[in-house]
């Protein structure tokens, strides 16, 4: 029996990376390559320059806007870099420079390898389309439109609220709920009548902070208990379980 009665809700708001597409793995590789190259070259005996791992990704980076992820990881390692500017060259050792360096790595992998959506996620998208449910994508990534296009999912959503849109509108990123609230409004719904679907702790926290009617966690590695503790009402391993 499906644990979700979809007609009880007015809109469904999906994170992208790790929820609809396995691009979280591409992001993880890009972050790892960028941070480990940087840490291995950083000379400060007071800083923690040990190897960056997947645990660092889940603890400090996952689901956050790119520059926030850079800043939080550096803070955890005791490294203080200038903030810089989003226009910084990827070669600069600034927060924005490192973020741009990671973005270049991600785009190179996406262009080389492409991306296919999770079959279970497509099954749920098809089911919700047949119900006439308004859908949105809410992603911290600035690459969301390119990923949706590469995955063959473009055109399925009322709105795509990505990192660029959030910056243009002055919306704080996850774990603040503002980007999800904006997407719900664009779908003609209220948070209380909307569903948030997330695989990242920061995204689940955003759904809980916004008091959304249902927050679904997708366990792609963060851990079911961790997502529950962050505020998920329901955790599944695959969205096909809900189609």
N, C-alpha and C positions, 0 to 999 in steps of 0.2 A: 504493500500500500504506500502510495506517495505521501511523505510526511508534510508536504506543502500543498495547501489548497490555493492554487494560484489566483482564482477569481476573487479571493478575499483582498487582493492587493491591486493597486492602480498603476504601478510602474516597477521595472526591475533594472537596477543599476549595477553594471558589471565592471570590476577591474579587468584589465586586459592581460598583462603579463602574468602567466601562471594560472590564470582563470580560464580565459578563452584560447590562449595560444601558449605554447611552451617556450616563449621568448624569455621567460625568467632565467632559463638555463643559459641563454645567450648573454643576458645581462650579467649573470653571475661570472661567466668566463671573462667578459670584458672588464668587470670590476676587479677581478683577481689579477689579471694581467697588468692592468694599470697600477693598482695599489702595490703589488709586489715589486714591480720595476721601480716605483717611486721609493718605497721603503728601503729597498736594497741600496739605494744611492744616497739616502738621507743620513748625514753625519751629525748626530747629536747624541752624546752618551746618556743624556737624561730622558730621551724618548724611547718608546717601545717600538723597535723596528723589526720585531719578529714577524714571521710569515703570516700574511693575511689568509684567513681560512673561510670556509662556508659559514662557520659560527659567527664570524665578524659580519658577514653579509646579513644574516637573519637578525643579529642584535642591533646593527647600526645603520644599515643601508636599505634593506628590503622595503619597498612600497613608498619610500619617501621621494620628494623632489630631488633631482640629481645633486644640486649643490648642498642641500641639507644632508644628504648621505655622506658626501665628502667631508663636510664640516664635523659631523658627529663622529665619524671614524677617526679623524685627525685628533679631535678632542680626547677621545678614548685612549689614543696613543701618546698623548702629551706633546703633540706637535702643533705649533701655532704658525699658520701661514696667513699672508694678507688675503683679504676677501677677493680683491680684484674686481673684474667686471665681466658680465656675460660675453662681451666681445673679445675677451682675452684669447690669445693664441693658445692652442693645446700644449705648446712647449713651455709655457710659463708655470712656475711653481706658485700658483695661487689657488684658492679654493675653486674659483671659476675655471682656471686653466686646467686643473686636474679633472673637473667635471666634463669639460669639453674634450679632453683627451680620452676619457672613457666613452663619450658619445661617438667619437670617430671610430673607436674599436668596435662598438656595437653595430654601427652602420656597415662596416666592412664585412662583419660576419653575416648580417642579414642579407646583404647583396650577394654574397658568395653562396650561402646555403639555403636562403629562403626560409619559409616557415609554414607549417601546416597546423590548423587548429586542432584542439583535442576533439576526437569524435563525439565523446559524451557531451561536450559543451555545444557542439553543433546540433546534436539531437535536442537539447533543451532549448536552444534558440529557435529551432524549427517548431517545437511544441508551443512556445510562447507566441511566436508569429501567428500560428493557427488560432490562438486564443485572442488575437488582436491586442496583445499587451504592448504598451509603449516601452521601448528599451533604450538604454543609454550606456555609453562607456565612460568611465571615470578613471583616468590613468595619470600617474605622476610623470610618466614618460612624455617627452616632447616628440617621440617617434610614433605615437599611436596611429595617426592616419596612414603612415607608410606600412606599419605592421598589419593593420586591418586590410589594406589593399593587397599586400603580399599573401595574406591568408585567405583571400576571397570572401571577406566578411564585410567589406565596405558597403554602405547603403542599407544596412539592417537597423540602424539606430537613429532615434530622433535627434540625438546630439552626441558629440564626442567632446568631453571636457578633459583636455590633456594639459601637460605642463605649460604649453604656450598660451592656451586659453586662460589658465589660472593666473599666469603672470599678467596678461593683458587686462584682466578684470580685477587684479589685486586680491585674489583669493588665496588664503594660506593653504598650504598643502596638507595631506594626511600626516599625522593623525587628527588634525582639525577636520570638522565635518563639512566645511564650506563648499568644497567642490561637489560633494554628493548632494547637498541641499540645492545647489544651483542646477544640477542635472535633473533632480526631481521636479523642480519648478518648470524646467523646460519641457518636461514630459506631461505637464498639467497635473502634477500630483503633489501631495504633501509628504514630508518624511515619515509621518505616522502610517501612511498608506503605501509606502515604498519598501522595496527589498534591496538590500545591499549584498553583493556577492563578492567575497574577497579571499585571497590566500595569504595576505601579509598581515602581520600583527598590527602594523600602523593603520592599515585600511579597516580592519575589524574594529579597532579602537575609534576610528572616525565614525563608523556606523553606529557604534554604541553611544558616542558623545552626541551625535545628532538625533538620538532617540528614534531611530528608524524602526518601522514596524517589525521587520524581520532582518536579522543579520546572519547570513550564511557563510560559514568558513569552509574553504576548500583546502584540504590538507595536502599540500605539495611538498612538505618537508618541515614546516614550522612546528608541526605536532598538534594533534587534536586537542589535547588538554590545554596547550598554550593558547590556541585560538579561542577555546571556551573561556579561559581565564581573562582574555582580552575583551570578551563581550559577545562572542558568537552565540546565537540561540540554537544553532544547528550546525554540525560539521559533517561534511561528506568527503569521501576520497575522490569522487568523480561526479560531475554534474549530470551525467547520464542517469544517475539514481533518482533524479528529480523530474525527468522528462515524462 
